[in-house]
Amino acid sequence: MGRRVLEFRAMDDDAWYSVKVELKGETLSIEFHGVQETVMFAASNFESENAVERIVRRFRVVSPQLQVRECPRIEKGSIVCAACHTFGGDDTRYYDAVVEAVDRGDHSFVKGECLCTFVLSWLLGPKLGLLTNASIASICTVNDDGQVDPIIASFSNLAKRKVSNSSGKNTTVSANEGGWNQLFIDDKRKPSFQDIQNQWESIYGNGENSVIGNMERSLSPASIREFINRHACVSPEVYVLPSPMPTHFTRAVLLLDTKKKHDMVCQFLDSPDHFVVSMSGRPWVSIECDTKLGINCNSFGSLACNQENRDDSYLDGEVAMVVHSGSEAYKRAKRLKDLFMDFSNHEQLLLKRLIEEEARVL
């Protein structure tokens, strides 16, 4: 399989670099453009399938320079790859950012170059979370359609087969923070919502919770927690619920120890000014629920606390983004949310009917 030119988000600085990739036997070779550096990944060196996926997510097609004629396509809420000049000299690195605003004026041109100013909110790098201005010369368009390059896909399949052949089952998993280290789950029994509620109350008293629906199945509790903490300044305990195989989305429970924190999360998730969407565009949907977890156990079933195949290295990439009112991304998210709510409402009606019919039979 020949060489291909892609973008790769480096392990040490999270910047995007142009690279040439080549699969040599069972080793993936990554040669950085303009830098005398080559990184090698051996298919046999991965401990889990999630570790393989983390590497796969670091590749995408090359992000081309934004052209003058394409400027109108960039609007509030767009994801771009922008030049960061904070390293001094000629050291320019590229990081993803969200366009918060575009100052177009009369869309003037000087010597064929657009004079628009883009207000960026940085998603990665030394300017993470900061707002800065950028010209068209610093903007590249992100054309990631979610498709995996054939070379990367071949390496991924090879590495996952290696993991599958060599891995043994880990039957004991503990939660990662605070009093949840007391909770151990084995293969014989998964905890119900009532189990989790009782454990929560024994540690924190009667707390609050929020349930988010329509999430990507691949998300880990740690990545969700980090995203919520960054945007709502609250660090909840997160558990991802199991979902049937035909279902292409999942739900997550956010456990919070005070009503104030619960309200802060709800204000962020339910804001009319924006949607939280996955990197593929799927909107997160806040599902209204009571402060007592057990009240919804019939709707959601047992809680999936066996997270042995989930990735807690949430720093390896963005899991979601905020799209703002008025943008095309916001309009798409609104339509997708409406579709999900129609499905969810229909699901609840079917569940109610099932419970009523079961009561008659039993």
Phi, psi and omega in degrees: 000127186286179179285152175222148178263123180224179169256143180227131177271112189295152183288328189273330184230359180063015176276155178269132180232147173283129184223158170253127182247145180210136178263114180248097184066246179252019182237132176266121180259130181238110182255118183284133179286130177078001180229135179281069182213135176229130179252137181240134174241122177269135183299334184274359186263008182261139183269341182205164177294328178295324176297323176295314181298325179298321178290317180302319182291349179275359179250147171200171177293158183297137178269109184284157176300136178294126179266156183304316183293340181268354185307317181299340180287336181274120184221178178303128181099349179291146173264128179230165172250118191241151179285135178245123188250026186273000186267354177088151178062221181266011182280095178249127179237157187244131181227154177286147179210158175258134176282115180272333180195157175230121177266096185270336184055230176265014183054056183283159178231137174233119181054039177079004181251136180292141180257014179295149176246131181252127176268118186250140169250115189283135180267337182214169173089187184293343180258016182312124178084352181271156174256126178221162177263148178216150175266174182298332181295339183261003188250131171241145181272135180270118183249032182285111180264008179086352179283141180267132179302143183304321179295315180295321179297319179296317179294319179300313180298319179296313181295321180293325176295322177298316179298315182298323182285334188251346187277146171250161183278130175265112189266359180233123181231136177243152175292164194264343190229154168048219184293349181287352172295345179284345188260113180243137183241137174240176185292342185283333185207131173258143184287145174276174175301323181294322176300314181294319179298316180297319179296317180299313182293329179291336181263312189245353187087197181283103182262198181237163175213160175222145179242131178249130178250173176064036181262157177296139182295336185277354185291144177259156176304319183294321180292323177293315180301317181296319180294314179298318181296320182292325186260332182246000179058033178226137180246090183280162166278132188239134172229134180265131183277151176291151177225142179300150184304320180293342182278128184263018175219170178219178179235156178226144177257129174255116179262127184231143188269353177221156177294326179300315179294321177301315180295323179296318178294316180297319179299322179289313184288328186258012181299133178287351184271349181201167169239148168265124182231151175292169181294344175270355178103359181285122182284137171286138182240120178284121182261121182296132177209159181286166179288347177265115183301321186298340184294338182251015186296328179293328182283324190247348179075201182280153183276134182275092179263352176280094188254029188298333180259011179262151187263124177263005178272073187289350179281358184277007177159160177287142179254341182201172178213165178256123177249137191260155180304137180101341181273159177296325178297323178294317181296319177296317180298322179298316180295318180292323177295317179300320178297317180295319180295322176299315178297314183297317179297318178296321178298319180294322178296318178296321179296316179299318179295319179299316180297318180295317181292321178297321181298323179292320182287318183280000000 
